[in-house]
Amino acid sequence: MEIGKKTFLSAVIILFVLLMTAGVLTRVLPMGQYEYEMVDGLETMVPDSFHFIDEEPLKVSAWLLAPISVLFTEEGIVVISIILFLMIIGGAIHVLNEVKVLETMIHKVVHTFKHNKKLLIRIITFIFMSLGAFVGIFEEVIPLVPMIIVLSTALGYDVFMGLGMSMLATGLGFAAAVSNPFTIGVAQKISHIPMFSGAGYRFIIFLVVYVILNVFLDLYGRKVEKESDESVEFESSASAHAMTWFLVSIFILVILIVLSPFIPVVSSYNLPIIGFLFLIAGIGCGLLSHRGLKTFKIFSLGAMNMLPAVVLILLATGIKHIIQTGHIMDTILYYASEFILNSSSLVAILIVYGLVLFLNFFIGSGSAKAFIVMPIIAPLMDMIGISRQMAVLAFQFGDGFSNILYPTNAVLLISLGLAGISYTKWFKWIIKLQLILVLVSVVFLAFGLVIGY
């Protein structure tokens, strides 16, 4: 589990250019801000409180230091937690590779489904899409991405297919969410509508997107498919004790992920729990495979391999930090709200969709965007006769699908790095699907207005 050098350098260049672009925007747009108040213990924006402010613009040195400065803000704890999570995952998977646990498991799966590969692909994409749609999993799939890539190549496909079955499927599920607590749940709570209401229409959307994804992967798979690789030598496979330890750890992990929406403690500490379970799985498999103290050396090497991912995370969060400390985020929201009030229903809901789509470039967190956008959008929808449920749907579409397109999304960049795929190659591969998803989003928004969703 290692970030490719070429992929890393291209990602750094792209993120640095975007960092500078964010800095330039703070000089172009006027500074302004809304007032904020605590609602149920959470800081929420107060509608109709926007005012322009007169402050010194951010210096160029502040642009350059933003990736470091973000560590000393309230968000810094979250960023550090994600970094530690990735290093633990990197170390654990390095041990699992060394003791051939993953290789053994994957080749057994290939042997079982060698005559029905398409069924396996549909099962895997459904599982990953469901994790995003029902549980709100996205960052947490990173440790599974390398496994699915290896499985994909063993099935006779390539790394793109592996990314499509794992990271892409999860991202689309996150966007076509049915009960995602981090987007649907938070947005509906802020909008004061029943939690997870309107799920029937969203489930239809989920099924449509699932079909689109599988058609996309099936068409691509036909171009690159080769014979399955069954060349594994099982006499050198993982020990039975290590395999049992790993499977039990994964079983516990799956149970906790499924239960997380219903257990607040588990939901709040998803990343630490998953990191801890992978730590236990990796170290345990190493010791059970008679690696002894060498296990910890193998683990540390794997953790160090993830250091390039740390740079990508800091650059991506630095872009958001510039936009917020430069006081132009609220200005963008204010101008957008003025357009919404003077628009027809269809145009208004598309503006909401476009606004969230734009903000997602800078703010990857769905929950964070919900607290920024929904307190303004929800009352505006009331004023022009659109349901708040529609506002949540537009927010959901704008927040989700672009996660697997924007180069500012750390999960995407790390996944591409692990696959050794440059962002430009990924963009060329995914852009047609993205355009289809934009069209699908617009159709579902328009139809939602027609049926009074």
Protein Blocks (a to p, Z undefined) as FASTA:
>chain_A
ZZdfklmmmmmmmmmmmmmmmmmmmmmpccdddddddeehiacddehiaccdddddddfk
lmmmmmmmmmmmmklmmmmmmmmmmmmmmmmmmmmmmnommmmmmmmmmmmmmmmmmlmm
mmmmmmmmmmmmmnopaklmmmmmmmmmmmmmmnopafklmmmmmmmmmmmmmmmpfklm
klmmmmmmmnopaehihklmmmmmmmmmmmmmmmmmmmmmmmmgccddfkbcfklmccfk
lmmmmmmmmmmmmmmmmmmmmmmklmmmmmmmmmmmmmmmmmmmmmmnonmjmlmmmmmm
mmmmmmmmmmmmmmmmmmmmmmmmnopmmmmmmmmmmmmmmccfklmmmmmmmmmmmmmm
mmmblklmmmmmmmmmmmmmmmnopafklmmmmmmmmmmmmmmmbmkbmklmmmmmmnop
afklmmmmmmmmmmmmmmmmmmmmmmmmmnoZZ
